[in-house]
Amino acid sequence: MRTPTVVPAGPAPVAPMPDRVTIYEVGPRDGLQNEKALVPTEVKAEFVRRLLAAGLPVVEATSFVHPRWVPQLADAAELMTMLGDAGRDCPVLVPNDRGLDRALELGCRHVAIFGSATETFAQKNLNRSLDEQFAMFEPTVRRAREHGLDVRAYVSMCFGDPWEGAVPVEQVVEVGKRLFDLGASQLSLGDTIGVGTPGHVTALVHAFVAAGMGTDQLAMHFHDTYGQALANTYAGLQAGITTYDASAGGLGGCPYAKSATGNLATEDLVWMLHGLGIETGVDLEEVAAASVWMAGRLGRPSPSAVVRALAPAAAAGAAQSGT
């Protein structure tokens, strides 16, 4: 039997809230990068296709990082070739000029860089100091823009660092603005280890706005380590943020920060947003079915609460769309 309550019924939109939110899907890249068993390229490609078919407006596909650092993404070029024209508008992570060269060769139109708000994580993730990362990214961003590519900047450890502890808001703002000012169109603020709380989200957004950035230039990237991702999203909505990173089925983690557990699940986010009367353009049933399908390939159930609740209907949807 088809589960009837696949879209939450709720009151009228709570003010002040945006009318529409953009969900930036990171499951194929950020979600799968920490998987120990290699996922076949054709499975990744099908996952991307299913997420696009579910109405997600942005699906980040992969990263052109050196295979030694993230073996799971060693097939980046093969994946983008397999996706063909459908993959041209899927963003890809480019850690340096070499990664950008590969993205340009494959006709990618959107790239992203990934910086750090803290010294220790910059050293561990980028093999650069906090200050040196800007010199590393500058030529990459400049060349990308010269070739007409859109550039997104991520900054990680915005709410806390497993080695350094609390990260001062002013430090995050300084690093984030420097990354954005290299030529990015959007800055994604990452709660990499999931320690953020709603009050911290509000304070951070207000600090960026006070420093001259618009809420339309910011995105939020939450992890659910302490169960705060949806509450943090709600605080972000009240502060005017309209773009949120999420991962289908709650997949994800960071290979350089062991305390970074799963990302905010796309389905959980969609359920809440639709309940608030906020449009996303995303078909909840379809994205849940995609997550159930991928969970079957990974050999374990999805950690998303909404996917678990909709499991019978989602499994039927996954079966109907093929194996």
C-alpha positions as CSV (number, residue, x, y, z in Angstrom):
1,M,0.0,0.0,0.0
2,R,1.2,3.5,-0.9
3,T,2.0,5.6,2.2
4,P,-0.3,8.6,1.9
5,T,1.5,11.1,4.2
6,V,4.5,11.7,2.0
7,V,4.2,15.5,2.3
8,P,3.8,17.0,5.8
9,A,0.6,18.8,6.6
10,G,1.1,21.9,8.7
11,P,0.1,25.5,9.5
12,A,0.7,28.5,7.3
13,P,4.3,29.6,6.8
14,V,5.9,30.9,9.9
15,A,7.1,34.5,9.6
16,P,9.7,35.7,8.8
17,M,10.6,32.9,6.4
18,P,11.7,32.8,2.7
19,D,9.1,31.7,0.2
20,R,11.6,29.4,-1.5
21,V,14.9,27.6,-0.6
22,T,17.6,26.1,-2.9
23,I,18.9,22.8,-1.8
24,Y,22.4,22.2,-2.9
25,E,22.7,18.4,-3.0
26,V,26.2,17.1,-2.0
27,G,25.4,13.3,-1.6
28,P,27.4,12.0,-4.6
29,R,30.5,13.9,-3.6
30,D,30.5,14.7,0.2
31,G,28.1,11.8,0.9
32,L,30.1,9.1,-0.8
33,Q,33.7,10.3,-0.3
34,N,34.2,8.6,3.1
35,E,32.8,5.2,2.0
36,K,35.5,2.6,2.5
37,A,34.3,0.2,-0.1
38,L,34.6,1.6,-3.6
39,V,31.3,2.4,-5.2
40,P,31.2,1.5,-8.9
41,T,31.2,4.5,-11.2
42,E,28.0,3.4,-12.9
43,V,26.2,3.4,-9.5
44,K,27.4,6.9,-8.8
45,A,26.2,8.1,-12.2
46,E,22.8,6.5,-11.7
47,F,22.6,8.1,-8.2
48,V,23.3,11.6,-9.8
49,R,20.6,11.0,-12.4
50,R,18.0,9.9,-9.9
51,L,18.7,13.0,-7.7
52,L,18.4,15.3,-10.7
53,A,15.2,13.6,-11.7
54,A,13.9,14.2,-8.2
55,G,14.0,18.0,-8.9
56,L,17.1,18.9,-7.0
57,P,18.4,22.1,-8.7
58,V,22.0,21.5,-7.9
59,V,23.8,18.1,-7.5
60,E,27.5,18.2,-6.8
61,A,28.9,15.2,-8.6
62,T,32.5,14.6,-7.5
63,S,35.9,16.1,-6.7
64,F,39.1,16.2,-8.8
65,V,41.3,15.5,-5.7
66,H,44.3,13.3,-5.9
67,P,43.2,9.6,-5.6
68,R,45.8,9.1,-2.9
69,W,43.8,11.4,-0.6
70,V,40.3,10.3,-1.5
71,P,40.4,7.0,-3.3
72,Q,36.6,6.9,-3.5
73,L,36.7,9.8,-6.0
74,A,39.5,8.5,-8.2
75,D,37.0,7.9,-10.9
76,A,36.0,11.6,-11.2
77,A,36.8,12.0,-14.9
78,E,35.2,8.7,-15.8
79,L,32.0,9.7,-13.9
80,M,31.7,13.1,-15.5
81,T,32.3,11.5,-18.9
82,M,29.6,8.9,-18.1
83,L,27.1,11.7,-17.1
84,G,27.7,13.5,-20.4
85,D,25.7,16.7,-21.0
86,A,23.7,16.1,-17.9
87,G,26.8,16.5,-15.8
88,R,28.0,19.7,-17.3
89,D,26.1,21.8,-14.8
90,C,26.9,19.5,-11.8
91,P,29.5,21.3,-9.7
92,V,32.8,19.6,-9.0
93,L,35.4,20.3,-6.3
94,V,38.7,21.5,-7.6
95,P,41.4,21.6,-4.9
96,N,44.1,23.3,-7.1
97,D,45.1,24.2,-10.7
98,R,45.5,20.6,-11.6
99,G,42.0,19.8,-10.6
100,L,40.7,22.8,-12.5
101,D,42.6,21.6,-15.6
102,R,40.6,18.3,-15.5
103,A,37.3,20.1,-14.9
104,L,38.0,22.4,-17.9
105,E,38.9,19.4,-20.2
106,L,35.6,17.8,-19.4
107,G,33.5,20.9,-20.0
108,C,32.4,21.5,-16.4
109,R,30.6,24.8,-15.8
110,H,30.6,25.0,-12.0
111,V,33.5,24.4,-9.7
112,A,34.1,24.7,-5.9
113,I,37.1,25.3,-3.7
114,F,37.3,24.1,-0.1
115,G,39.1,26.2,2.5
116,S,39.5,26.1,6.3
117,A,38.6,28.5,9.0
118,T,41.3,27.0,11.3
119,E,45.1,26.5,11.2
120,T,45.1,22.8,12.1
121,F,42.5,21.7,9.6
122,A,44.2,23.8,6.9
123,Q,47.4,21.9,7.5
124,K,45.7,18.5,7.6
125,N,43.3,19.0,4.7
126,L,45.2,21.3,2.4
127,N,48.9,20.8,3.5
128,R,49.0,24.6,3.8
129,S,48.9,27.1,6.6
130,L,45.7,29.1,7.2
131,D,47.2,32.1,5.4
132,E,48.9,30.1,2.6
133,Q,45.6,28.6,1.5
134,F,44.6,31.9,-0.2
135,A,47.7,32.0,-2.3
136,M,46.9,28.4,-3.4
137,F,43.3,29.1,-4.3
138,E,43.8,32.5,-6.0
139,P,45.2,31.3,-9.4
140,T,42.6,28.5,-9.5
141,V,39.7,30.9,-9.0
142,R,41.1,33.5,-11.3
143,R,41.6,31.0,-14.2
144,A,38.1,29.5,-13.6
145,R,36.5,32.9,-13.9
146,E,38.6,33.7,-17.0
147,H,37.1,30.6,-18.6
148,G,33.6,31.7,-17.6
149,L,33.0,29.1,-14.8
150,D,31.0,29.8,-11.7
151,V,33.0,29.3,-8.5
152,R,31.6,28.4,-5.1
153,A,33.8,28.6,-1.9
154,Y,33.4,26.3,1.0
155,V,34.9,27.2,4.4
156,S,35.0,24.3,6.9
157,M,35.2,24.3,10.7
158,C,33.1,27.4,11.1
159,F,31.5,26.4,14.4
160,G,34.2,24.2,16.0
161,D,37.4,22.3,15.3
162,P,38.2,18.9,16.8
163,W,41.8,20.0,17.5
164,E,41.4,23.7,18.3
165,G,38.0,23.7,20.0
166,A,35.7,26.7,19.6
167,V,36.4,28.9,16.6
168,P,36.0,32.7,17.1
169,V,33.2,34.2,14.9
170,E,35.5,37.0,13.8
171,Q,38.1,34.5,12.5
172,V,35.5,32.6,10.5
173,V,34.3,35.9,9.0
174,E,37.8,37.0,8.1
175,V,38.6,33.7,6.4
176,G,35.3,33.4,4.7
177,K,35.4,36.9,3.2
178,R,38.9,36.4,1.9
179,L,37.9,33.2,0.2
180,F,34.7,34.8,-1.2
181,D,36.6,37.9,-2.4
182,L,38.9,35.7,-4.6
183,G,36.0,35.7,-7.0
184,A,33.3,33.2,-5.7
185,S,29.6,33.7,-6.3
186,Q,28.6,32.0,-3.0
187,L,30.2,31.0,0.3
188,S,29.1,27.9,2.1
189,L,29.7,27.9,5.9
190,G,30.4,24.4,7.1
191,D,29.6,23.0,10.6
192,T,32.0,20.2,9.8
193,I,31.8,18.4,13.1
194,G,28.2,19.2,13.9
195,V,28.7,21.2,17.1
196,G,26.8,24.3,16.0
197,T,23.6,25.5,17.8
198,P,20.9,27.9,16.6
199,G,22.2,30.9,18.6
200,H,25.7,30.3,17.1
201,V,24.2,30.2,13.6
202,T,22.3,33.5,14.1
203,A,25.5,35.2,15.5
204,L,27.6,34.0,12.6
205,V,25.2,35.1,9.9
206,H,24.7,38.5,11.5
207,A,28.5,38.9,11.7
208,F,28.9,38.2,8.0
209,V,26.1,40.6,7.1
210,A,27.8,43.2,9.3
211,A,31.0,42.6,7.4
212,G,29.2,43.5,4.2
213,M,28.0,40.2,2.8
214,G,24.5,39.6,1.7
215,T,22.5,36.6,2.9
216,D,22.0,35.7,-0.7
217,Q,25.7,35.2,-1.0
218,L,25.8,32.7,1.9
219,A,24.9,29.0,2.2
220,M,24.8,26.8,5.2
221,H,26.3,23.3,5.4
222,F,25.2,21.4,8.6
223,H,26.2,18.0,10.0
224,D,23.8,16.3,12.4
225,T,26.4,14.9,14.9
226,Y,24.6,16.4,17.9
227,G,21.1,16.3,16.4
228,Q,21.1,20.1,15.7
229,A,21.0,20.3,11.9
230,L,17.3,21.0,11.5
231,A,17.2,23.5,14.4
232,N,20.3,25.2,12.9
233,T,18.6,25.3,9.5
234,Y,15.5,27.0,11.2
235,A,17.8,29.6,12.7
236,G,19.4,30.1,9.3
237,L,16.0,30.6,7.7
238,Q,15.0,33.2,10.3
239,A,18.3,35.0,9.5
240,G,17.5,35.1,5.8
241,I,19.7,32.3,4.4
242,T,18.0,30.6,1.4
243,T,20.6,28.0,0.3
244,Y,21.3,24.8,2.3
245,D,23.6,22.0,1.5
246,A,22.2,18.5,2.2
247,S,23.0,14.9,1.4
248,A,20.4,12.4,0.2
249,G,19.8,9.8,2.9
250,G,22.1,11.7,5.3
251,L,25.2,10.2,3.7
252,G,28.5,11.7,4.5
253,G,31.5,12.5,6.6
254,C,34.9,14.1,6.2
255,P,38.0,11.9,5.7
256,Y,40.1,14.4,7.5
257,A,37.9,14.9,10.5
258,K,36.9,11.7,12.2
259,S,34.3,13.3,14.4
260,A,32.4,14.6,11.3
261,T,29.4,12.3,10.9
262,G,26.6,12.4,8.4
263,N,25.4,15.5,6.6
264,L,21.9,17.0,7.1
265,A,19.6,14.5,5.2
266,T,18.0,16.0,2.1
267,E,14.7,14.3,2.9
268,D,14.6,15.6,6.5
269,L,15.3,19.1,5.2
270,V,12.6,18.9,2.5
271,W,10.0,17.5,5.0
272,M,10.6,20.5,7.4
273,L,10.7,23.1,4.6
274,H,7.5,21.8,3.0
275,G,5.9,21.8,6.4
276,L,6.7,25.5,6.8
277,G,5.2,26.2,3.4
278,I,8.5,26.9,1.8
279,E,8.9,25.7,-1.8
280,T,11.9,23.7,-2.9
281,G,10.9,22.1,-6.3
282,V,12.1,18.8,-4.9
283,D,9.9,15.6,-5.1
284,L,10.2,14.1,-1.6
285,E,9.1,10.6,-2.7
286,E,11.7,10.6,-5.6
287,V,14.6,11.7,-3.5
288,A,13.7,9.2,-0.8
289,A,13.5,6.4,-3.4
290,A,17.0,7.4,-4.7
291,S,18.3,7.2,-1.1
292,V,16.8,3.8,-0.6
293,W,18.2,2.6,-3.9
294,M,21.7,3.8,-2.9
295,A,21.4,2.3,0.6
296,G,20.8,-1.0,-1.1
297,R,24.0,-0.7,-3.0
298,L,25.9,0.3,0.1
299,G,24.5,-2.5,2.1
300,R,23.0,-0.5,5.0
301,P,19.9,1.5,5.8
302,S,19.8,5.2,5.4
303,P,20.3,7.2,8.7
304,S,17.6,9.8,7.6
305,A,14.6,9.8,9.9
306,V,12.3,10.7,7.0
307,V,13.6,8.0,4.7
308,R,13.1,5.4,7.5
309,A,9.5,6.7,8.0
310,L,8.8,6.5,4.3
311,A,10.8,3.3,3.7
312,P,7.9,1.1,2.3
313,A,6.8,3.8,-0.2
314,A,10.4,4.8,-1.0
315,A,11.4,1.1,-1.6
316,A,8.5,0.7,-4.0
317,G,9.6,3.9,-5.8
318,A,13.1,2.6,-6.1
319,A,11.9,-0.7,-7.4
320,Q,9.7,0.9,-10.0
321,S,12.5,3.0,-11.3
322,G,14.7,0.0,-12.0
323,T,17.7,-1.7,-10.4
